[in-house]
Amino acid sequence: MIVGLLIFTAWTLGPILWAVISSFLRQTALTSTPPDLSPANLTLDNFSAVLAGDRSLVKGLINSSIIAASTAVVALTLGSAAAYALARLHVPGSNKILLMVLATQMFPGIVVIIPLFIVISRLGLTDTYIALIVVYLSFILPIVIWILKGFFEAIPLELERAAAVDGASALQTFRLIVLPISLPALFATGVFAFIESWNEFFFAVILTRINVKTAPIAIAEFSGQYTSLFGQMVAAAVLASVPVIVLAVVFRQYILKGFVEGAVKG
């Protein structure tokens, strides 16, 4: 078992470690066969290049942060309310609504991107934050609803009945009782929504031009028709991974607790 765990760890962390090492190597060292890993080839030029000049990654990181954070907040706000309604309230046709929510995940992005692009273009929303946030919500919100619905259903009904006896309305019960209990699940789901939005590439590359380019698009632009700046590309990828890693480390306690409780209660 220990050997298997070591193999899995090496298999998982190997590419990450190689990406970090590659980000500090010169272009000539990376393109040589085999790659020249001598200390003389270590440099910070790749990071300097991606953080300055025409290929600046900073704007992409800022755009991704705004879009991912906004998407996560809106998804949690709408998703938690919808999930609680489907889990606890007597909503007519709730099962059909849930099936429709899940059905939206069955369509690949390539099927809807053309009509979606036409609609967004005619509304004048191409290359805007609102366009990407709305599009991201279309495939992240259903997953958020599904995850939180299962967690809300696992909360003991006695707590909500006690609040109702004390005169609390459904909204007050949800706001004062259910949400505080569900903080771990909300954190875990919010981090999931943030990461999904942060890493999304397909819709971003179609619906943006210059002003709202996200970090994945900025990284992809280091690969050109005649040359690929591998060192700068990897350095940009490493920098783009930092916010997600920091988010996971800072909130790791809530994330683990949320997923563990969700697994146990589900």
N, C-alpha and C positions, 0 to 999 in steps of 0.2 A: 504493500500500500504506500509506504514511504517513497519507494522508487517511482511508482506511478505519479505521486504528487510532485516529486522533483521534476519528472519529465514534463508534466503539465505546466509547472511553473516556468521552466526553461522555454517551453514552446510558446507560452503566452508573453513572457517578458523579453524574450530574445529579440523580436522585431523592434520593440520599444527601445531597448538598450542600443541596438544598432542604429536606430534613427537618431538618438542623442549623440552617439559617437560621430555619425556622419555629418551632423550639423556643425561640427567643429573642424571638419577636414576641408582642405582646398579642393577645388574642382578637379584639378589634375590628379590628385591623390584618389579621388572617388572613381574616376573614369579609367584609371590604370587597372591592369589585370595581373595579379589580384590587387585589390585596393591597398594603397600604401598607408599603413597605420603608424608610421614613425612619428615621434613627437615633433619633429621639425615641420610637419604638415598641419599641425594644430593651429587654428586661427579663429578669431572672432569676426572676421570679415563678412561671413554669411549673415550673421545677425545684424551687423551694421547695415548691410545692403537692403535687407528686407524691412528695416525700420526707417529707412530714409530713401529719398530719391523717388523716381517715377513709379517704382513698384512697392511703394510703402504699404505695409501690412496693417499699420495702425488704424487707418480708416475702416478697413475690413473688420478688425476686431471690435471697434466701436459699434459699427453697424450690427454685427452679429450679437453683441451684448444687448443692444436696445431691442432688437427683434426677438431674441430668445427670452429675455426677461419679460417683455410685454406679453409674449405668447403664453409663457408659463403662468403669469399672474391671471390673465383673462381665462385661460383654460381651467385653472383651479377655482376661480370665482364662479364661472358658469357651470363647470363640471360638478363641483361639490353640491350646488343647489339642485341640479338636474338629477344627480345620483341619489340624493336624499329623497327627492320627490318620487323617484321610481322605486326606491327601496322601502319607504315608509308610508307615503301618502297614497290615497286611493285615486290614482290617476286613471281615467278611462283609457283602455287600450294600451296600458303600460308595457305589456309584453310585445305588442306590435311595434311600439315606439323603440323599444330596446333592440328588436330585430332590425329595424330600419337603421338605427345607429350603427349596428355591427355591419350591415350590408354596405355601408359607405366604405368600409375597409377592403372590400372585395374587388374594387376597381383599381387597376394599376395606374400610376400617374401618367403614363404615356397616352392612355385613353382619353383623359380629361384635359390634358394640357393645352390642346389647340383651342377648343371652345372657351376654356378658362382664359387663355391669353387674349382672345378676341373680346371677351366681356371686359376684362381689366383695361385693355387698350381703349375701348370706346368710352369707358368711364374716366379715362385720363389718369389712371392710377398706376401706370407702368413706371417702374423704377421708384417706388415709394415704400415707406415702411408699412403703411396700412395694407397694401396689397399682399406683402409677404406674411404679415401677421394673420390676416384673414385666411389665406391659403393654408398656412401651417395649422391653424386652428381646425380646419376641415378634416385633417387626419389625426391630429393629436387629441382633440376634444373627445371624440368617441372612445378612445382608449382610456382617457382620464375618467370618464363617466363609468365605464365598465369596471375599472379597478376600484374606484371609490364606492360604487354600489355594493360590491361584495363586502367591503369593510363595514359600511353602514349597517348592512343586514346582520352582521355579527355582533353589533352592539346590543347588550341586553335591553329588552323592551321595558323592563322595570324602571330603568332610569328615566325614560321618556314619559312613562305613565305617572311616575312620581312628580315630574315637572308639570304635567297636565293637571294633576290633582291640585297643585299649588297655584294654578291659574295661568300657567305659561301657555302662550299660543304656539302653534307649530313653528313659526319663524323664530320665536324666542327660544324654544327648545333646541332648534337647530343651531342657533348662534351661541347660546350660553352653555349648552350641555354637549351636543354632538361634536361641534368643531373643536373645542378644547381637548376632548378625549381623542380626537382623530388627528392631532398634530403630527405624530410620527408618520402616519399614512399620507398626510398632506405634503409633508416635506419630501418623502420618498417619491411621490407622484409628481411633485413640482420639479424635482431634480431630473426625473425622467423626461418631463416635457421640455425642460431647458436644454438637455443634451440632444434630444431629437431635433429641436429647432436649430441648435448650434451646428449640428453636423449636416443638415439638409443641403443638398447641392443641386438636384435636378430642377426643382421649381425656381430656385434662386437664379440659376444661370439663364433661364428663359425669361423671367419676369423683371430682371434688372438690367441696367445699362452701365451707368457710371457712378451715380450718386449713392446707391444703396448696395453696392457690391459687398457680399459677406466674406468672411474669412476663408471658407472653402474655395470660393471663386478666386480670391487673391492668390491662394496657394497654387491653384491649377494654372494660373497665368505665367508661372515660372517655367512652364514647359511650352516651348515655341515650336514653330514648323522646322526651323533649321538647327536649333540648339535647345538643350534643356539644362537649366541651371540647377543641377541636382542638389548641390550644397545649400543653396538659398531656399529651394523648395522644402527640403527636410528641416531647415532652420525655421521656416515659416510654420511648418506643421507642428514642430515642437512648441513654438510660442502659442499657437492656436490651441494646443492641448492644455496649456497651463491653467486657464480659467476653469475648465471642467475638472481638472485634478484638484485644484484648490477648493472648488465647491464640494467635491466628494469628500475631501479630507476634513473640511470645517464641519460639515453636517453628517459625517459618517455615523455618529451615534443615532441620530434620528432616522437616517436611511436604513440602517441595519434593523433598528427596532421596528420601523414601519413594515419592512418586507417580512420580518420574522413573525410579527403579530398577524399580518395579513395571511401568511401561509398557515399559521396555526389555527386562526379563526375560520379561514376559508375551508 
